[in-house]
């Protein structure tokens, strides 16, 4: 499998049921309906004996009254007894109404209490929900701040302008073939978002001058420089450096007036402001993470980032000053993690540093820094220290025999062993593997992939290839994640989500570029080139006698001086016939 980082077009240079008891009806069998109570009835009521006949034919006085017809509870004249139901019923109902009224009052009081308590409980519930929601928002915000933002490079956008060449001049068309900028430039680079770098030659006073310009999609000039290094696009972080000043993707100055910058690595810049006599380290967002006050016009600061190749989350910077004083800081926070002194400090990659005396360069120690602390230190100059990965260091003692030279130190347990860790060495990992938490492993049958302790891709492939981190990040943003794996005379494009092949290529040599969504190979039988686009999943066959050039979001096929341009859908959109042009 082959990585071809030179597959760009030759012109390209830069590349998430309670019932109401007060209203309950009273059952009154054999009782006449009650007339409305007028004033006469009210007067009669006071003259009537309050008698009632119970179900056992005994006289039952109303509560609080004694009947004159009752002696020892026995009626004196049973024959003269008249059942007077209406007045008694009225008395009963009057008292019943009084009781019901009392019950209604109690019920209403209970209702009010319930409603009051309900309102209180409702408020408590609302407040509690609001608090929980606020906590969730805070957690999400904090997590987003702590999680490094993935930069999605715009160069792979299928709608990005496409470079064309006519009569040795360069211009741009859109992905439908419409000319956006006429071919008038001596050099043209890919569009990175809204802007591109072009080169023009001018003649003034019989002197030829070369200008490098940043143009928009209409050809309007947004910035100029007289030298090729005056304009740079940092694709990993989607920022511009124009005449030693830092601009964001919208060409807004973010480094500050009077401040010049020089790109280091991993999204960090060395900066200086001569008027304020200050210098230090700045991140790609324009934030100054470390500041040093220069003591004179001759004083200076030099910064160097330990190279971690995108595989570690921590970055440490060596800071060297004019007075031969050096120290180590956390590039992100500016915290000093190795105090400044008369040292000469060298980067050994992956946050391993060698410390020597400034004047004599005599060895002092080798250190490994993790979590802003010295996690390991040795003053034995015969021991070379290398970060192996996952809290392991490789210690190579040159003073011992070869079989005894290597040991592996577990930084968590501080135990050293001659046995190599079962994990894969970090230097052999791709940035894609680190970001996906999927590890490659070997067996007698070849290679496979594991996630934690589970095999996710069978160990049956002779080789596994991973796309560059910029392309992988772009594909991820489109819901696609692929790897390529060789087996026999074929190569398979495998969907990492389910580890199933989505495309089979009749070749074991498939070429890919870190700066293009196209891959291609030469068919083993016909010898024709087969081009496949990772976004559209479209394929086109290129005659073996034709020339193929691959751009970030287009390809050109040239034969007999005629050049055809194809977009990511592999549709012909533009043709330049050099036989008809001057």
C-alpha positions in Angstrom: 0.0 0.0 0.0 1.3 3.3 -0.9 0.9 6.8 0.5 1.6 9.3 -2.2 1.7 12.8 -0.8 2.6 14.1 -4.2 -0.7 13.2 -5.9 -2.0 16.7 -5.8 -2.4 18.6 -9.0 1.0 19.7 -10.1 -0.1 23.3 -9.4 -1.0 22.8 -5.8 1.6 23.9 -3.4 0.0 24.1 0.1 -1.7 22.0 1.3 -20.2 17.0 16.6 -63.5 8.7 43.4 -63.1 11.2 45.7 -66.7 12.2 46.2 -67.6 15.5 47.8 -69.0 14.3 51.1 -70.7 17.7 51.7 -72.8 17.2 48.6 -73.6 13.5 49.0 -77.4 13.0 48.6 -79.5 11.7 51.6 -81.7 8.6 51.0 -85.3 9.3 52.3 -87.6 6.5 51.4 -91.5 7.1 51.6 -90.9 10.7 52.3 -92.9 13.4 50.5 -91.0 16.0 48.6 -90.1 19.0 50.7 -91.8 22.2 49.8 -90.0 25.4 49.8 -89.7 26.8 53.2 -91.7 30.0 53.7 -92.3 32.2 56.8 -95.5 30.3 57.7 -93.8 27.0 57.7 -91.0 28.3 59.8 -93.6 29.4 62.4 -95.4 26.0 62.3 -92.1 24.3 62.8 -91.7 25.8 66.2 -95.2 24.4 67.3 -94.8 20.9 66.0 -93.7 18.1 68.3 -90.5 16.7 67.0 -91.4 13.1 66.5 -90.4 10.5 64.1 -91.1 6.8 63.6 -88.1 4.6 63.3 -88.0 1.4 61.4 -88.9 -0.6 64.6 -92.0 1.5 65.3 -90.3 3.2 68.3 -90.4 6.8 68.8 -87.0 8.4 68.3 -86.7 11.9 69.7 -84.5 14.2 67.7 -81.2 15.0 69.2 -81.3 17.5 72.0 -85.2 17.1 72.5 -87.5 15.0 74.8 -91.1 14.3 73.6 -94.1 14.9 75.9 -95.6 11.7 74.6 -92.7 9.7 75.8 -92.8 7.9 79.3 -90.0 5.6 80.0 -89.5 5.6 76.3 -93.0 4.0 75.7 -95.8 5.9 73.8 -99.0 6.5 76.0 -101.5 6.6 73.1 -100.4 4.5 70.2 -103.6 5.2 68.3 -103.1 8.9 68.4 -99.7 8.8 67.0 -99.3 10.5 63.7 -96.3 10.3 61.7 -95.2 13.8 61.0 -92.5 13.3 58.6 -92.1 16.6 56.9 -91.2 18.8 59.9 -88.9 16.1 61.2 -87.4 15.7 57.9 -86.9 19.4 57.8 -85.3 19.4 61.1 -83.1 16.6 60.0 -82.2 18.3 56.8 -81.6 21.5 58.6 -79.1 19.8 60.9 -77.8 17.7 58.0 -77.3 20.8 56.1 -75.4 22.3 59.0 -73.3 19.1 59.1 -72.8 19.2 55.4 -71.8 22.8 55.6 -69.3 22.0 58.2 -68.1 19.1 56.1 -67.9 21.4 53.0 -65.9 23.9 55.0 -63.5 21.1 56.1 -63.3 19.9 52.5 -62.7 23.3 51.1 -60.1 23.9 53.7 -58.4 20.6 52.8 -58.7 21.6 49.1 -57.0 24.9 49.9 -54.3 23.2 51.8 -53.8 20.7 49.0 -53.8 23.4 46.4 -51.3 25.4 48.5 -49.1 22.4 49.0 -49.4 21.5 45.3 -48.4 25.0 44.3 -45.4 24.8 46.6 -44.4 21.3 45.4 -44.9 22.5 41.8 -42.5 25.3 42.4 -40.0 23.0 44.0 -40.2 20.6 41.0 -39.7 23.5 38.5 -36.7 24.8 40.5 -35.2 21.3 40.7 -35.6 20.7 37.0 -34.0 24.1 36.3 -31.1 23.3 38.5 -30.6 19.8 36.8 -30.8 21.4 33.4 -28.3 24.1 34.3 -25.9 21.4 35.6 -26.2 19.5 32.4 -25.4 22.6 30.4 -22.4 23.4 32.6 -21.1 19.8 32.2 -21.5 19.9 28.4 -19.8 23.3 28.2 -16.9 22.2 30.4 -16.5 19.0 28.4 -16.4 20.9 25.2 -13.8 23.3 26.5 -11.6 20.5 27.7 -12.0 18.4 24.6 -9.7 19.6 21.8 -11.6 20.9 18.9 -11.1 18.9 15.7 -10.2 21.1 12.8 -12.0 20.2 9.6 -9.9 21.2 6.6 -11.9 22.9 3.9 -9.6 21.8 1.1 -11.6 18.5 0.5 -14.9 20.3 0.1 -16.5 19.1 -3.2 -17.8 22.6 -3.9 -14.5 24.3 -3.5 -13.2 26.0 -6.6 -11.1 23.9 -9.0 -7.8 25.0 -10.6 -7.6 25.1 -14.3 -4.7 25.7 -16.7 -4.9 27.4 -20.1 -1.9 28.7 -22.0 0.3 28.3 -19.0 -1.9 30.5 -16.9 -4.1 29.5 -14.0 -7.6 30.3 -12.9 -10.6 28.7 -11.2 -13.9 27.0 -12.1 -16.7 25.8 -9.8 -17.7 22.1 -9.4 -20.2 22.5 -12.3 -17.6 23.8 -14.7 -18.4 27.6 -14.6 -15.4 29.9 -14.7 -15.1 31.8 -11.5 -11.7 33.5 -12.0 -10.1 33.7 -15.5 -6.8 32.0 -16.0 -4.4 35.0 -15.5 -2.0 33.8 -12.8 1.4 32.4 -13.1 0.7 30.0 -10.2 -2.5 29.1 -8.3 -3.0 27.1 -5.2 -6.1 25.3 -3.9 -8.8 27.3 -2.2 -8.7 26.9 1.6 -12.2 27.9 2.6 -12.9 31.3 1.0 -9.4 32.1 -0.1 -6.5 30.9 -2.2 -2.8 31.9 -2.8 -1.8 33.0 -6.3 1.3 34.4 -7.9 1.4 37.2 -10.4 4.3 38.8 -12.3 4.3 42.5 -13.0 6.7 44.8 -14.8 7.4 48.3 -13.4 10.1 50.6 -14.7 11.4 47.7 -16.9 11.8 45.6 -13.7 9.9 42.4 -13.3 8.3 41.9 -9.9 6.6 38.9 -8.4 3.7 39.3 -6.0 2.0 36.6 -4.0 -1.6 37.4 -3.3 -4.6 36.1 -1.4 -7.7 36.2 -3.5 -11.4 35.4 -2.9 -13.7 33.4 -5.1 -14.3 36.5 -7.3 -10.6 37.2 -7.8 -10.6 40.1 -5.4 -7.2 40.7 -3.8 -7.3 40.5 0.0 -3.6 40.6 0.9 -0.2 40.7 -0.9 3.4 39.8 -0.1 6.6 40.2 -2.1 8.0 36.8 -1.2 6.7 33.3 -1.3 7.2 32.7 2.4 5.2 35.9 3.2 1.9 34.0 3.0 1.3 30.7 4.6 -1.8 28.6 5.3 -1.6 26.3 8.3 -4.1 23.6 7.2 -4.1 21.7 10.5 -5.5 24.7 12.3 -7.2 26.7 9.5 -5.3 29.9 10.0 -3.1 32.2 7.9 0.2 33.8 8.5 0.5 36.9 6.3 3.7 39.0 6.5 4.5 37.5 9.9 1.1 38.2 11.5 -1.5 35.7 12.5 -5.0 35.8 10.9 -8.0 33.5 11.4 -9.8 31.8 8.5 -11.8 35.0 7.8 -8.6 36.9 7.5 -9.1 38.7 10.8 -5.9 39.7 12.6 -5.7 37.8 15.9 -2.1 38.1 16.9 -2.4 41.8 17.8 -1.0 45.0 16.3 2.8 45.2 16.3 3.2 41.5 17.1 5.0 39.2 14.7 4.8 35.4 14.8 6.7 32.4 13.6 5.1 29.0 13.4 6.6 26.3 15.6 4.5 23.1 15.7 1.3 21.6 17.1 -0.6 24.8 16.8 1.9 27.0 18.6 3.8 30.1 17.5 6.7 32.1 18.8 5.8 35.8 19.0 7.5 39.1 19.7 6.4 42.7 20.1 9.5 44.9 19.8 7.7 48.1 20.9 6.6 46.6 24.2 9.8 44.5 24.5 7.9 41.3 25.1 8.0 37.9 23.5 6.7 34.4 24.2 4.4 31.6 23.0 1.0 32.0 21.4 -1.6 29.4 20.4 -3.3 29.2 17.0 -6.3 31.2 18.4 -4.0 34.2 19.0 -3.9 33.7 22.8 -0.5 34.4 24.4 0.2 31.5 26.7 3.6 32.6 27.9 5.2 36.1 28.0 8.8 37.1 28.7 10.0 40.7 29.2 13.0 41.4 27.0 15.7 43.2 28.9 17.3 45.0 25.9 17.1 45.4 22.2 19.5 42.6 21.8 17.7 40.2 24.1 15.7 37.5 22.5 13.5 34.4 23.1 13.6 31.2 21.2 10.9 28.6 21.6 10.8 24.9 20.5 7.8 22.5 20.8 8.6 18.9 21.7 7.5 16.9 18.7 4.7 14.4 19.6 3.5 13.9 16.1 -0.1 14.5 17.1 0.0 11.4 19.3 0.1 13.0 22.8 -2.3 15.5 24.3 0.4 17.4 26.2 2.8 19.8 24.6 5.9 21.2 26.3 8.1 24.0 25.0 11.8 24.6 25.5 12.3 28.3 26.1 15.9 29.6 25.5 17.0 33.1 26.3 19.9 35.2 25.2 21.7 35.0 28.5 22.1 31.2 28.0 19.2 30.5 30.3 16.7 27.8 29.4 13.7 26.2 30.9 10.6 24.1 29.9 7.0 25.3 30.0 3.6 23.8 29.3 2.9 25.3 25.9 -0.9 25.5 26.6 -0.8 27.1 30.1 2.6 28.7 30.2 3.4 26.9 33.5 7.1 26.4 34.1 7.7 22.7 34.6 11.5 22.8 34.6 13.0 25.8 36.2 15.1 28.2 34.2 18.9 27.9 34.6 22.2 27.8 32.8 21.1 24.9 30.7 21.1 23.8 27.1 18.0 21.7 26.6 17.4 19.4 23.6 14.1 17.8 22.5 14.2 14.0 22.1 10.5 13.8 21.0 7.4 12.7 22.9 8.3 15.1 25.8 11.7 13.5 26.6 14.4 16.1 27.1 18.2 16.1 27.5 19.6 18.6 29.9 23.2 19.8 29.6 25.3 22.7 31.0 25.0 25.8 28.8 28.7 26.6 28.4 30.4 23.2 28.4 27.4 21.1 27.2 28.3 18.5 29.9 25.5 16.0 30.4 23.3 16.6 33.4 20.2 14.4 33.0 17.5 13.0 30.8 13.9 13.7 31.8 10.4 12.7 30.8 7.6 15.1 31.6 4.0 14.1 32.1 1.1 16.0 33.8 3.4 19.0 34.4 5.8 16.9 36.5 9.1 15.1 35.9 7.8 11.5 35.7 11.3 10.1 35.1 14.8 11.3 35.5 18.2 9.8 35.1 21.7 11.2 35.4 23.3 8.2 33.7 24.4 9.5 30.3 24.7 6.0 29.0 20.9 5.5 29.2 18.8 6.7 26.3 15.2 7.3 27.1 12.3 6.9 24.7 8.6 7.1 25.3 7.1 3.7 24.4 3.5 4.6 25.0 0.7 4.1 27.6 2.9 5.0 30.6 5.9 2.9 29.5 9.4 4.1 28.8 12.1 2.3 26.9 15.5 2.5 28.7 18.5 1.6 26.5 21.8 1.3 28.4 24.6 1.5 26.0 27.1 0.3 28.6 25.6 -3.2 28.7 25.6 -6.0 26.2 22.9 -6.0 23.5 20.8 -8.7 25.2 20.8 -6.6 28.5 20.5 -3.2 27.0 16.8 -2.8 26.9 14.4 -2.5 29.8 10.8 -1.2 29.9 9.7 1.0 32.8 6.1 1.1 33.9 5.6 4.6 35.1 2.5 3.7 37.1 4.1 1.0 39.2 7.7 2.2 38.8 8.7 -1.4 37.9 11.2 -2.2 35.2 11.0 -5.3 33.1 13.0 -6.9 30.3 9.7 -8.0 28.7 8.4 -5.8 26.0 4.9 -4.4 26.7 2.1 -6.0 24.8 0.9 -2.6 23.7 1.9 -1.2 20.3 4.8 1.3 20.4 3.5 4.8 20.0 6.0 5.7 17.3 4.4 2.9 15.2 0.9 4.3 15.7 -0.8 6.6 13.2 -2.6 9.6 14.4 -5.8 7.9 13.1 -5.2 4.9 15.4 -4.8 7.1 18.4 -7.9 9.1 17.6 -10.0 6.0 17.0 -8.8 3.9 20.0 -8.3 1.0 17.6 -5.0 -0.8 17.7 -3.3 -3.0 15.2 -1.9 -6.4 16.2 0.0 -9.1 14.5 -0.4 -12.9 14.3 0.9 -15.8 12.2 -1.6 -15.0 9.4 -0.8 -11.3 9.2 -2.4 -8.3 10.8 -5.7 -7.4 12.4 -7.4 -4.7 14.5 -8.5 -4.7 18.2 -10.6 -2.3 20.3 -9.7 -2.7 23.9 -9.5 -6.6 24.2 -11.9 -7.4 21.4 -10.8 -8.3 17.9 -12.8 -6.1 15.5 -10.9 -7.0 12.3 -9.7 -10.6 11.7 -6.0 -11.1 11.7 -5.8 -12.1 8.0 -4.4 -9.1 6.1 -0.9 -8.7 4.9 -1.0 -4.9 5.5 -3.3 -2.3 6.8 -3.1 1.3 5.7 -4.6 4.4 7.3 -5.5 7.7 5.8 -3.9 11.0 6.9 -5.4 12.7 9.9 -6.7 15.7 7.9 -8.5 13.5 5.4 -9.7 11.2 8.2 -11.1 14.1 10.1 -12.9 15.4 7.0 -14.4 12.0 6.2 -15.5 11.6 9.9 -17.4 14.9 9.6 -19.3 13.3 6.7 -20.0 10.1 8.6 -17.4 8.1 6.9 -14.4 6.3 8.3 -12.3 4.0 6.3 -9.1 2.0 6.2 -7.5 -0.1 3.5 -6.4 -3.6 4.0 -4.4 -5.9 1.7 -5.1 -9.6 1.3 -3.6 -11.7 -1.5 -3.6 -9.7 -4.7 -6.5 -7.5 -3.7 -7.0 -4.4 -1.5 -10.2 -3.8 0.4 -11.7 -0.5 1.5 -13.2 -1.3 4.9 -15.9 0.6 6.8 -14.5 1.0 10.3 -18.0 1.3 11.8 -18.9 -2.4 11.1 -15.5 -3.5 9.8 -17.0 -4.7 6.5 -15.5 -4.2 3.0 -17.3 -1.6 1.0 -15.1 -1.8 -2.1 -12.7 -4.3 -3.6 -9.8 -3.2 -5.7 -8.1 -5.6 -8.1 -4.6 -4.6 -6.9 -2.5 -4.8 -3.8 -1.0 -1.3 -4.5 -3.6 1.4 -4.1 -2.4 5.0 -4.0 -3.8 7.5 -1.7 -2.9 11.1 -0.8 -3.2 12.9 2.5 -4.6 15.9 0.5 -7.2 14.3 -1.7 -10.5 12.4 -1.5 -9.4 10.3 -4.5 -7.6 7.0 -4.5 -6.5 5.0 -7.5 -4.7 1.9 -8.6 -3.5 0.1 -11.8 -5.7 -2.8 -12.7 -3.6 -6.0 -12.7 -5.2 -7.2 -16.0 -6.0 -4.3 -18.2 -3.2 -2.0 -16.8 -5.7 0.8 -16.9 -5.9 3.2 -13.9 -9.0 2.9 -11.8 -10.0 6.1 -9.8 -12.3 5.9 -6.8 -13.7 8.8 -4.8 -14.2 8.3 -1.1 -17.1 10.7 -0.8 -19.2 9.9 -3.8 -18.1 6.2 -4.1 -18.0 6.7 -7.8 -15.4 5.0 -10.1 -13.9 6.0 -13.4 -11.5 4.1 -15.7 -8.5 6.0 -17.1 -7.0 4.6 -20.3 -3.4 3.4 -19.7 -2.2 5.8 -22.3 -3.7 8.9 -20.6 -2.1 11.0 -17.9 -3.8 11.3 -14.6 -3.4 14.1 -12.1 -5.2 14.1 -8.8 -6.3 17.3 -6.9 -7.9 17.7 -3.6 -11.4 17.6 -4.9 -11.0 16.9 -8.7 -8.9 15.0 -11.2 -7.7 15.7 -14.7 -7.2 13.2 -17.5 -5.0 14.3 -20.4 -4.6 12.7 -23.7 -3.5 14.1 -27.0 -3.1 17.6 -25.5 -6.8 17.6 -24.4 -7.4 17.9 -20.7 -10.7 16.9 -19.1 -11.7 18.0 -15.6 -13.8 15.8 -13.4 -15.4 16.7 -10.0 -15.9 14.4 -7.0 -18.9 12.8 -8.6 -16.5 11.9 -11.5 -18.6 14.0 -13.9 -16.9 15.7 -16.8 -17.3 19.5 -16.1 -14.6 21.2 -18.2 -12.3 20.6 -21.1 -9.2 22.5 -22.2 -8.1 21.6 -25.8 -4.5 22.7 -26.0 -4.6 22.0 -29.8 -6.9 25.0 -30.3 -5.1 27.4 -27.9 -2.1 29.5 -28.6 
